[in-house]
Amino acid sequence: MNTPSNVKYTKEHEWIRVEGNEAYVGITDYAQSQLGEIVFVDIDTVGETLGQSAQFGTIEAVKTVSELFMPVGGEVLEVNEKLADQPELVNSDPYGEGWMIKIKVSNLGEVDTLLDAQGYQAFVG
């Protein structure tokens, strides 16, 4: 399982990579492996400001649909447009080309409440 140390993790299996006041969000390598083949990503919250743990979209795999949650509160600035035509990027590169949203973080202190790589690895066992 790939668990980069430059991102923080939630117990709902999202990751966040903070760059100044903005951040990229996606699902973890563990989550994509559990979901299986990703066939559709549905995010229609661009321009909305959402709180920590609020739902920002859904992800559909061959077998199931799962909700996506904000790791921290913030405004959804953009959606990764590549996922419209290539949802499988979430499977092949979850921490890179498979990112889902870019947000403007409302409270950087919320990042400190998230798991680091070691904590996430312990959480998923």
N, C-alpha and C positions, 0 to 999 in steps of 0.2 A: 504494500500500500504506500503510495506516494503522499508524504505529509510535509510540504515545504515549511521551513522555519520562518519565512518572511511574511507569513499571513497569520491571522487569528481565526479561530474556529468557534462555531456554535454547537450546542448539543442537538440542533435540528439538521446538522450536516451542511451548513453554509460556511463559506470562508469569506474573509474580507482582507484586502491589501490596501492599506492607507498610504496615500501620497499627498502630503500636506493636509488640506481641508477636504480633499476628495478621496474617493476610494472605489475600488472595483470589488464586485461581489459575484460569487458563483457557488456551485455545489462542490463538495469534496470528491476526491478520487474514490473514497469508500462509498459515498452515496451513489455515484454513477455506476459503480460496479454492482451495487445492490439492486438498482433500478433496471439495469440491463440496457438494451438498445434504446436510446433516446430518439423519439420520432417527432416531437413538437415541443416548443417552448412558447408559452403564452404570457406575455407581460404587457399590460396596458396602463401602467402607472407612471409613465413619464410626465414630469411636471408636478407630481404630487409629493407632498411631504408626509412621510410615514414614520410612526414611532418604532422603537426597538421591538422586535418580534412580530410586527405587523406583516400581513401577507402582501407580497409585491407581485405575485404571479403564480403560474403553475408550470409544471414540467410533465410531459407525457412520455411514457415508455411503452413498449409493446404490451406489457402486462398491467400497467397501472398509471394513475395520475397522482402526482404529489404536489402539495402546496410549497411555495417558496417564501421564506421569511427574512425580514430585514435583520441583519446581525446587530446593527445600531440604527438609531433614528437618523433620518436625513431626507433630503429632496432627491428624487430619482431624476438624474440629468439626462441619461441616455440608456438605450438598450443596445446590446450587441446585435447589429443588423445582420451579421453573418449567420446567426442562428436561424433566421427565417428560412434560408435555403440549405443550411448545413447544421441541423441540430446535433448531428453526430460528433461535432467538435467538442461537445460536453463530455462525450465518452473518451475521445482520443487525446484531448488536451484541456482537462478541467480547470487548471490553474493559469492557462495561457489564453489561446485562441477561443476557448470555451467559456470565457467570462460572460456574465449575464447582464448586469447593470453597472452603471457608473453613478455614484451618488455624491452629493455634497453633505458631509457629515455635520449633524446639528451639534453634537456633544462628543468631542474626542475622548472624554473620560469614560464613555460607555465601552470603548475599545478595550479598556483595562479589565472589564468584567468578563471578557471572552477567554477561551482556552488557547494556550500556546500549543505548538506541535506535539510536545511530549504529553500534555494534558489530554489532547484529543486522542492520541494513540491509546492512552490508558482507558479513555472513555469507551472507545469502540472495541477494545480488547484485542 
